[in-house]
Amino acid sequence: MINIGEALSSLRQMKGYTTVKEFTSRYKLPEIQYWRIERGKANLTLKSLTKILDIHKLSVQDFFCLLSSEDFAFA
């Protein structure tokens, strides 16, 4: 869960959002829940993950390939 959260945080930052508040406000996501997801403290459902990955224009498969890539650097 921590690796997934770190990857989502990196994706958010690469998109230009320096804070969770900016990102969640822009995409109408629950701020506290998203913050918990990025920190690996929330149980992430496939539905929630898919919704977040849609924002980044990534499929679940592409995300996990990216996550396992040695080239992907966490923020």
Stockholm file with secondary structure:
# STOCKHOLM 1.0

chainA/1-75         MINIGEALSSLRQMKGYTTVKEFTSRYKLPEIQYWRIERGKANLTLKSLTKILDIHKLSVQDFFCLLSSEDFAFA
#=GR chainA/1-75 SS CHHHHHHHHHHHHHTTCCSHHHHHHHHTCCHHHHHHHHTTCSCCCHHHHHHHHHHTTCCHHHHHHHHHCTTCCCC
#=GC SS_cons        CHHHHHHHHHHHHHTTCCSHHHHHHHHTCCHHHHHHHHTTCSCCCHHHHHHHHHHTTCCHHHHHHHHHCTTCCCC
//
